[in-house]
Amino acid sequence: MHYCTVTFLLMGISIIVAGLTHLGDNNEKVDALFFSSQRELAEVMYTDEELANWEAIPQAEIKQRNDQIDDILAHPTRDIQKGQVWRAVTPMFLHFGILHIIFNIMCLWDFGRVLETRFRSLRFLALVLFTAALSNTAQAFVSGSNFGGMSGVNYGLFGFLLARSKLHPDPGFIINRQTASMMLIWMVVCFTGLLGNIANTAHVVGFASGGLVGIINALQGGAWALLKRKQQFRSALRKSDHALHQCSTCHRTEHDDADLEFYVHPNDGKEYCKDHLPM
């Protein structure tokens, strides 16, 4: 709790909101959390009774209401422009099903505890708010304001972790291949439509924005100098006939893969590539 205050707070608010809304079945109490108010749209939408008696509705009223609906849908930022700026981030607390919130809470815990412990609460919170605002805004312009979920933020945290762990000279953490593969495959599967109405734009924009911050952070930490050294190393390899490193398990050398990393194991003193380093 001391080191992951923001992570626990985000999880707690999400659970409370899920309880208030009965997992999205009753959103009246949390209308202020949507990207833009759903009440105004609900007031002009046609009821089931009106649709059943469509011919009885005057054409002038139909035209007026259709214009109102189109205007509301075309301006998803209207409430934010009025000063309700919190709406840019609060959709992350809305969830619409038990699996929806369970998956998002699990991802938030996995990614959040690593990043908040490493960078402390204020910097972690800034990353969350940044990725939430960008991913939510992009999603609102694509599909309207009736959406929610922590997945845009989760993909932002994942993007940051992936970019920093790949580029930073001393990332302080690694993201395992299974997790990275699962997140990327899940993003693609969501685009197929097999899982229903998914905020795919929020996923992509969250991932890109978090990755961008991760790249900037890595560059500030010396990634550019590291890339230059790697380039110089590759250049030296091309001019050398002798390998400097060889894995004791697979016998690969840097000539097989210039990006392959080698480590000396403290127990037996032998050299291994990163794929075969004993635990």
Contacts in CASP RR format, 6 or more apart in sequence:
PFRMAT RR
TARGET T0000
AUTHOR 0000-0000-0000
METHOD contacts of the structure
MODEL  1
MHYCTVTFLLMGISIIVAGLTHLGDNNEKVDALFFSSQRELAEVMYTDEE
LANWEAIPQAEIKQRNDQIDDILAHPTRDIQKGQVWRAVTPMFLHFGILH
IIFNIMCLWDFGRVLETRFRSLRFLALVLFTAALSNTAQAFVSGSNFGGM
SGVNYGLFGFLLARSKLHPDPGFIINRQTASMMLIWMVVCFTGLLGNIAN
TAHVVGFASGGLVGIINALQGGAWALLKRKQQFRSALRKSDHALHQCSTC
HRTEHDDADLEFYVHPNDGKEYCKDHLPM
1 8 0 8 1.000
3 113 0 8 1.000
3 116 0 8 1.000
3 117 0 8 1.000
4 112 0 8 1.000
4 113 0 8 1.000
4 116 0 8 1.000
4 117 0 8 1.000
5 116 0 8 1.000
5 121 0 8 1.000
6 116 0 8 1.000
6 121 0 8 1.000
6 124 0 8 1.000
6 125 0 8 1.000
6 128 0 8 1.000
7 108 0 8 1.000
7 109 0 8 1.000
7 112 0 8 1.000
7 113 0 8 1.000
7 116 0 8 1.000
7 124 0 8 1.000
10 92 0 8 1.000
10 93 0 8 1.000
10 108 0 8 1.000
10 128 0 8 1.000
10 150 0 8 1.000
11 105 0 8 1.000
11 108 0 8 1.000
11 109 0 8 1.000
13 93 0 8 1.000
14 92 0 8 1.000
14 93 0 8 1.000
14 95 0 8 1.000
14 101 0 8 1.000
14 104 0 8 1.000
14 105 0 8 1.000
14 108 0 8 1.000
14 150 0 8 1.000
15 101 0 8 1.000
15 105 0 8 1.000
17 30 0 8 1.000
17 33 0 8 1.000
17 93 0 8 1.000
17 94 0 8 1.000
17 95 0 8 1.000
18 24 0 8 1.000
18 95 0 8 1.000
18 97 0 8 1.000
18 101 0 8 1.000
20 29 0 8 1.000
20 30 0 8 1.000
21 27 0 8 1.000
21 29 0 8 1.000
21 30 0 8 1.000
21 94 0 8 1.000
23 95 0 8 1.000
23 96 0 8 1.000
23 97 0 8 1.000
23 98 0 8 1.000
23 100 0 8 1.000
23 101 0 8 1.000
24 94 0 8 1.000
24 95 0 8 1.000
24 96 0 8 1.000
24 97 0 8 1.000
27 34 0 8 1.000
27 38 0 8 1.000
27 94 0 8 1.000
28 39 0 8 1.000
30 93 0 8 1.000
30 94 0 8 1.000
31 37 0 8 1.000
31 38 0 8 1.000
31 39 0 8 1.000
32 84 0 8 1.000
32 86 0 8 1.000
32 87 0 8 1.000
32 90 0 8 1.000
33 87 0 8 1.000
33 90 0 8 1.000
33 91 0 8 1.000
33 93 0 8 1.000
33 94 0 8 1.000
34 87 0 8 1.000
34 90 0 8 1.000
34 91 0 8 1.000
34 94 0 8 1.000
34 145 0 8 1.000
34 146 0 8 1.000
34 148 0 8 1.000
35 76 0 8 1.000
35 77 0 8 1.000
35 79 0 8 1.000
35 80 0 8 1.000
35 87 0 8 1.000
35 88 0 8 1.000
35 91 0 8 1.000
35 136 0 8 1.000
35 137 0 8 1.000
35 139 0 8 1.000
35 140 0 8 1.000
35 144 0 8 1.000
35 145 0 8 1.000
35 147 0 8 1.000
36 72 0 8 1.000
36 76 0 8 1.000
36 77 0 8 1.000
36 78 0 8 1.000
36 79 0 8 1.000
36 80 0 8 1.000
36 87 0 8 1.000
36 140 0 8 1.000
36 145 0 8 1.000
37 79 0 8 1.000
38 145 0 8 1.000
38 146 0 8 1.000
40 72 0 8 1.000
41 69 0 8 1.000
41 72 0 8 1.000
41 73 0 8 1.000
41 146 0 8 1.000
44 65 0 8 1.000
44 68 0 8 1.000
44 69 0 8 1.000
44 72 0 8 1.000
45 69 0 8 1.000
46 65 0 8 1.000
50 57 0 8 1.000
72 78 0 8 1.000
73 144 0 8 1.000
76 140 0 8 1.000
76 141 0 8 1.000
76 144 0 8 1.000
76 145 0 8 1.000
77 137 0 8 1.000
77 140 0 8 1.000
79 87 0 8 1.000
80 87 0 8 1.000
80 88 0 8 1.000
88 132 0 8 1.000
88 133 0 8 1.000
88 136 0 8 1.000
88 137 0 8 1.000
89 129 0 8 1.000
89 132 0 8 1.000
89 133 0 8 1.000
89 136 0 8 1.000
91 132 0 8 1.000
91 136 0 8 1.000
91 145 0 8 1.000
91 147 0 8 1.000
91 148 0 8 1.000
91 149 0 8 1.000
92 132 0 8 1.000
92 136 0 8 1.000
92 148 0 8 1.000
92 149 0 8 1.000
92 150 0 8 1.000
92 152 0 8 1.000
92 153 0 8 1.000
93 149 0 8 1.000
93 150 0 8 1.000
94 147 0 8 1.000
94 148 0 8 1.000
94 149 0 8 1.000
95 101 0 8 1.000
95 104 0 8 1.000
95 148 0 8 1.000
95 149 0 8 1.000
95 150 0 8 1.000
96 148 0 8 1.000
96 149 0 8 1.000
100 149 0 8 1.000
103 151 0 8 1.000
104 149 0 8 1.000
104 150 0 8 1.000
104 151 0 8 1.000
104 154 0 8 1.000
105 150 0 8 1.000
107 150 0 8 1.000
107 151 0 8 1.000
107 154 0 8 1.000
107 157 0 8 1.000
107 158 0 8 1.000
108 150 0 8 1.000
108 153 0 8 1.000
108 154 0 8 1.000
108 157 0 8 1.000
110 179 0 8 1.000
111 154 0 8 1.000
111 157 0 8 1.000
111 158 0 8 1.000
111 161 0 8 1.000
112 124 0 8 1.000
112 157 0 8 1.000
114 161 0 8 1.000
114 173 0 8 1.000
115 124 0 8 1.000
115 127 0 8 1.000
115 157 0 8 1.000
115 160 0 8 1.000
115 161 0 8 1.000
116 124 0 8 1.000
118 172 0 8 1.000
118 173 0 8 1.000
119 127 0 8 1.000
127 156 0 8 1.000
127 157 0 8 1.000
127 160 0 8 1.000
127 210 0 8 1.000
127 213 0 8 1.000
128 153 0 8 1.000
128 157 0 8 1.000
130 209 0 8 1.000
130 210 0 8 1.000
130 213 0 8 1.000
131 152 0 8 1.000
131 153 0 8 1.000
131 155 0 8 1.000
131 156 0 8 1.000
131 157 0 8 1.000
131 206 0 8 1.000
131 209 0 8 1.000
131 210 0 8 1.000
131 213 0 8 1.000
132 152 0 8 1.000
132 153 0 8 1.000
134 205 0 8 1.000
134 206 0 8 1.000
134 209 0 8 1.000
135 152 0 8 1.000
135 153 0 8 1.000
135 155 0 8 1.000
135 156 0 8 1.000
135 199 0 8 1.000
135 201 0 8 1.000
135 202 0 8 1.000
135 203 0 8 1.000
135 205 0 8 1.000
135 206 0 8 1.000
135 209 0 8 1.000
136 147 0 8 1.000
136 148 0 8 1.000
136 152 0 8 1.000
136 202 0 8 1.000
138 201 0 8 1.000
138 202 0 8 1.000
138 205 0 8 1.000
139 147 0 8 1.000
139 199 0 8 1.000
139 201 0 8 1.000
139 202 0 8 1.000
139 205 0 8 1.000
140 147 0 8 1.000
142 201 0 8 1.000
143 199 0 8 1.000
143 201 0 8 1.000
147 199 0 8 1.000
147 202 0 8 1.000
148 199 0 8 1.000
148 202 0 8 1.000
149 199 0 8 1.000
149 202 0 8 1.000
151 199 0 8 1.000
151 202 0 8 1.000
151 203 0 8 1.000
152 199 0 8 1.000
152 202 0 8 1.000
152 203 0 8 1.000
152 205 0 8 1.000
152 206 0 8 1.000
152 207 0 8 1.000
153 206 0 8 1.000
155 183 0 8 1.000
155 187 0 8 1.000
155 202 0 8 1.000
155 203 0 8 1.000
155 204 0 8 1.000
155 206 0 8 1.000
155 207 0 8 1.000
155 210 0 8 1.000
156 206 0 8 1.000
156 207 0 8 1.000
156 209 0 8 1.000
156 210 0 8 1.000
156 211 0 8 1.000
157 210 0 8 1.000
158 175 0 8 1.000
158 180 0 8 1.000
158 183 0 8 1.000
158 207 0 8 1.000
159 206 0 8 1.000
159 207 0 8 1.000
159 210 0 8 1.000
159 211 0 8 1.000
159 214 0 8 1.000
160 210 0 8 1.000
160 211 0 8 1.000
160 213 0 8 1.000
160 214 0 8 1.000
160 217 0 8 1.000
161 173 0 8 1.000
161 175 0 8 1.000
162 175 0 8 1.000
162 180 0 8 1.000
162 211 0 8 1.000
163 210 0 8 1.000
163 211 0 8 1.000
163 212 0 8 1.000
163 213 0 8 1.000
163 214 0 8 1.000
163 215 0 8 1.000
163 218 0 8 1.000
164 171 0 8 1.000
164 214 0 8 1.000
164 215 0 8 1.000
164 217 0 8 1.000
164 218 0 8 1.000
165 171 0 8 1.000
165 173 0 8 1.000
165 174 0 8 1.000
165 175 0 8 1.000
166 218 0 8 1.000
167 214 0 8 1.000
167 215 0 8 1.000
167 218 0 8 1.000
167 219 0 8 1.000
167 223 0 8 1.000
167 226 0 8 1.000
167 227 0 8 1.000
168 217 0 8 1.000
168 218 0 8 1.000
168 221 0 8 1.000
168 222 0 8 1.000
168 223 0 8 1.000
169 221 0 8 1.000
169 222 0 8 1.000
169 223 0 8 1.000
169 225 0 8 1.000
169 226 0 8 1.000
170 221 0 8 1.000
171 218 0 8 1.000
187 200 0 8 1.000
187 203 0 8 1.000
187 204 0 8 1.000
187 207 0 8 1.000
189 195 0 8 1.000
190 198 0 8 1.000
190 200 0 8 1.000
190 203 0 8 1.000
191 198 0 8 1.000
191 200 0 8 1.000
215 223 0 8 1.000
230 258 0 8 1.000
230 259 0 8 1.000
233 258 0 8 1.000
234 258 0 8 1.000
237 254 0 8 1.000
237 255 0 8 1.000
237 258 0 8 1.000
243 253 0 8 1.000
243 254 0 8 1.000
243 255 0 8 1.000
244 253 0 8 1.000
244 254 0 8 1.000
245 253 0 8 1.000
245 254 0 8 1.000
245 260 0 8 1.000
245 262 0 8 1.000
245 271 0 8 1.000
246 252 0 8 1.000
246 253 0 8 1.000
246 262 0 8 1.000
246 271 0 8 1.000
247 253 0 8 1.000
247 262 0 8 1.000
247 271 0 8 1.000
247 272 0 8 1.000
247 273 0 8 1.000
247 275 0 8 1.000
247 276 0 8 1.000
248 270 0 8 1.000
248 271 0 8 1.000
248 272 0 8 1.000
248 276 0 8 1.000
249 272 0 8 1.000
249 273 0 8 1.000
249 276 0 8 1.000
250 273 0 8 1.000
250 275 0 8 1.000
250 276 0 8 1.000
252 260 0 8 1.000
252 273 0 8 1.000
254 260 0 8 1.000
254 262 0 8 1.000
260 273 0 8 1.000
260 274 0 8 1.000
261 273 0 8 1.000
261 274 0 8 1.000
262 271 0 8 1.000
262 272 0 8 1.000
262 273 0 8 1.000
262 274 0 8 1.000
263 271 0 8 1.000
263 272 0 8 1.000
263 273 0 8 1.000
263 274 0 8 1.000
263 277 0 8 1.000
264 270 0 8 1.000
264 271 0 8 1.000
264 272 0 8 1.000
265 271 0 8 1.000
265 272 0 8 1.000
265 277 0 8 1.000
265 278 0 8 1.000
267 278 0 8 1.000
268 278 0 8 1.000
272 278 0 8 1.000
END
